[in-house]
Amino acid sequence: MVKIGRLEINKFPLLLAPMEGITDQVYRKICKPFGVDLMFTEFISSEGLIREIERSRLKLEITEEERPVGIQIFGNNIESMKEAALLAEQSNPDIIDLNFGCPIRKIAQKGGGAGILNDILKMVIMTEAIVKAVKLPVTVKTRLGWDEKNKNIEEITERLQDVGIQAITIHGRTKAQAYKGEADWTLIGEIKNNQRIKIPVFGNGDVNSAQKAFEMKKKYNVDGIMIGRAMIGNPWLFKEINHYFDTGELLPPPAIKERVEVCRIHLKNSIQWYGEKYGVVTLRQHYKGYFKGIPNLKPYYLKLVTLNNFEEIDKVLCEIAHVFN
């Protein structure tokens, strides 16, 4: 059993990473039946929340069927982050998660996300202020450190635990690496085996198959695994991992008909949630995942990412189901 404050998960949990433009409510509902144990919203700007920007407030909406679910916020101002955490708490999530790991330049250069790795004292003060302000468990997602010479994640974990966080997710890269090179889980494993660390430690980075998930679980003794980019357009990955953990056997890839049907549901629900114009655009990041590994798909893919209404896209999906069945 993994405990995050008063939240209990009765297995080795698989976590859906918070990703801007990906893990919206629509896709969270797609992923849930495939075996996700803990999901997170897209990361939400603290300044956007307190200024009541509609796009930020929309990200706060969660439903009972998504639980357990955490709301993740980011920012560089301590008071704004505290106020945003209190606003997020009003949506009644199970967790408030702090993003100290996003390497995107426009966020990090302003001291948000992984940018705060340049100021550990501020990170600790901010975290403590939020822990004291909210009643929900507070967790953190971060990286190994700022760069190769500053991998201070062990110090960070100990200090954040000391001010009250209930779990930490560590991406096995530095801020400087962004998403380049291979994720290094060595330090993640060392932190998990550090006798001072009592909170759950979740690993993140480069888990893209059931075998890789099993390898990371066994080799580094983490309490759970968070999956990000590999699950874009691929909710089946969670089912595949759980099946492999339970049986030691690999599931066959989903049939073309199933891929098309789940993609179509995703598209319909996205349009219903956002309206047709933006709903169609959000799916463009998912098509490669939905149809990965299908040979000679390029002409169809080019149509999917350029067409602008449901009827035309649905026609292409029907063609894919017919041609590649």
N, C-alpha and C positions, 0 to 999 in steps of 0.2 A: 504493500500500500504506500502511495505517495501522498503526503500531506502538505498543502500550501495554506498555512493558517488553518481555518476551519474547513477548507475544501479538501475532500478526500477522493483520490482516484485509486480504484482497487486493481491496478495492473501497472505494467510498464507503459507510461503514457506516450502517445504520439501527438505532437503539438503542431498546429497549423500556424505558420509564421505570419506576423502582420506585414502586409505589403501594400503600398499605395497603389490604388487602381486595380488591385487583384482581389484581396480578401474582403470585399464588400459583403453586405448582408446576403446578396444574391448567391455569391459563390460559396459563402460559408454554409448556406443551406444545401447546396449541391454536395459539398464535401462531407457533411455530418454523417449521412447514412453509410459512408464507406469506411468508417471506423476512426474518425478523429476523436481524441479524448479531451483535448482542450484547444479552443480556438481563440484568436485575437482579432480585433477590428483592424482596419487600416490604421496606420499611425496618424494621430490627429494633432494639429497645431494647437498649442495652449493659447496662443494669441488669437487664433481663429475662433476658439471656443468662447473666450471671454468677450470678444468683440461681436459675438453672435453672428458670425459669417455662416450663411445657410449651408454651404457645402460641409463645413466642419461639424455643425450641429446634426446634419443628416447622418453622419458616421456614428453618432452615439446610439442610434436606434438598434436595439437587439431584441430577439424574441426568445421565448421559453425553449423552443426546439433547438436552439443553438447551444444551450448550456452543457457544461460550464464554459463561460466565455469571459475574456478579459478585454478591457478597453485600454488601448495604449496611447499615451500622450508624449509629445516632445516639445522642447523649448529651452531657452537659455536664461530666462528670468525666474528667479526663485518664487517670487510672489505670484507671478502669472501661472507658473506650474502648479502651485498649491491651489490657487483658485480654480484652475482647469480640472484638477483632480477632484475637487468638491463637486463641480458641475458634472463630471463623468460619473461620480458616485450616485447622483440622482437618477441615472438610467438603470441603476440596480444591476450592475455586472457582478461577476463573482470575484474579479481581480482588477486592480488598477496596476497597469504595467508601464514602466518608464523606459523610454527609448533613449539609451545612451550608446547606440551602435550604428545608426544610419550614417553611411559615409558620403551621401550625396552632397556635393560641394555647396549648393545654395543653402543647405541646412547646417552642415558642419562648420563652414567658415563664419557663421554667426554664433557659434558656440552651442548649437543644438545637436541632437543625435550624438554621433561619435566625436563631435567638436569638443564636448565637455571632458573628453579624455586628456585634454591639455590642462585641466584644472581639477584635480582629484578632490581637493578640499571643497570646492564649490559643489561638486557632485555629491559629496557626503552630506553637506549642509542642506542641499536641496532635497535629497532623499529623506533625511530625517524630518524636515519640515512637512513633507507630504505624508509620511508615516504617522506623524502626530495629528495631522489634520483630518484624515479619513478613518473610517471604521473598518473598511475592507482590507484584505491582505494586499500588500504592495510588493510587486516583483520588478525585476530589472532585466532588460536585454542589452547586452553590450558586446565588446570585442576584446581581443587579447591585450590591446593597448594602442597607443598612437602610431608607433612604427616599430621596426625590428629592434631598435635600441631601447625601446620603452614598452616592453611587454610586462606591465605591472598588474595584470589581472588578479594575481593572488592577493596582493595588497588591497586592491579594489574590493574583491569579494569579502575579505575579512572585515573591512571597514563598513561596507554596506550591510553586512549581516549584523554588525554591532549596533547599527542604528535602526534595525528592525525589519529589513526586507525578509520576505518569506520564501523566496526562491530566486534563482538567477539562471538566465539562459546566456550561454557564451558562444559567440560565433568565432570559429577558429582562424580568424584573420585579423590583421591590424586595420586601423583606419586607413593608413597609407596604401594598403593592398587593395582596398575596396573589394572587388570580387575577382581579382586576378590571382593566378597561381592556385595552389592547392590549400585547402583548409588544414591547419595543423591542430590536431586534437590532443597533442601531448600535454600541454598545460591544462587543458580541460580535465584530463584524467588525473593530473597531479592535484588539482584543486578538489576534485571529488574525494580523493584519498587523503586530503589534509585533515588531520584529527580535529582541527579547530572549526572546520566547516560542518555545520549541523543542518543547514537548509538544503532542499533539493537542488541539484546541479543538472541542468539540461544542456545537451550539446547540440550545436547547429553548424552546418556547413558541409556541402558536397554530398549529402545523403540523397542518392537518386535511384536506389534500388533496394529490394528486400535484403539482398546479401550484404550490401554496404551498411544498412541499418543494423543488421545482426552483428557484423564485425565491430562497429563502433560500440554497441551495447556491451559486448563481451570484453573487448580490449581495454576500454576506458572506464567501465563500471558506472557510467552516468545513470541518473535516475529516470531519464527520458530523452527523447529526441525531438527537436523541432525541425520541420521541413519547410523550406521556402521555395526557391525557384523551380525545383524539380516537380512541384505539384501544380504548376500553372497549366491548366488544361488537362490535368492528370489526377483526378480525385481517386482513381483506382489504386494509386500507389499506396495509400493507407491500408486498403484491403489486402493488397499483395504482401505488405510487411507483416500485418497481423497474422495472415495465413502462414507465412514462412516461420514466424516465431512459434506458432502453435504446432506445426506439422513438420517443419524442415523441408517442405516441398514448395516449388515455385508454381504460382498460378499461371495459366496461359494468358496472353494479353487479351483485353476485351475485344469482342467481335466488332466488326465495322458497324453493324446495325446498332449495337449498344452505344458506341462512340457517337454516332450521329444523333441518336435519340437523346442522350444526355446533353450534347452540345445544343440541340434544338430547344430543350427545356431551359437551359442556361440563357440562351438568346431571348426566348419569350419572356422569361422572368426579368431579365435585365431591361428590356424595353418597357415592361410594365412598371418597373421601379424608377427608371430614369427618363422615360420617354424615348421615342424611336431614335432620334438623332444621336444622343449620347449613349443610349443603350447598345446600339450597333457598334459604336466605336470601342466600348469597353471589351467586347468579345474578341477584338483583333489580336490582343495579346495572348489569347488562349488557343487559337486555332492550331498552332504548331504542336502544342501539347496534345490536343484532342486527336490529331491525326499523325502523330509521330510514327515513323517507321513504315508508312505506306509508300511504296515506290510510285514514281511518276505522278505525284500529287500536285506538283508545282502549278500547273495551269488552274487547277481548282482553288488552290491556296491564294493565288493572285486575285481571283474573283472575290473570295471571301473577305479579303482585307481592303477591297476597293468599293464594293457595293454598299448602298446606303439605306436599304429598306428590307424589312423582314421577308417579303414575298420573293424577292430576287435571291436573297441569301438562302432561303429555305429550298428554293429550286436547285441551287448548287449542292446543298446537303443531300437532297434526294438523288442527285446524279452520283455523288460519291457513294452513297449506300448501294446504288444499282451497279455501278461500274466495278467497285472493289469488293463486292459481296463474295 
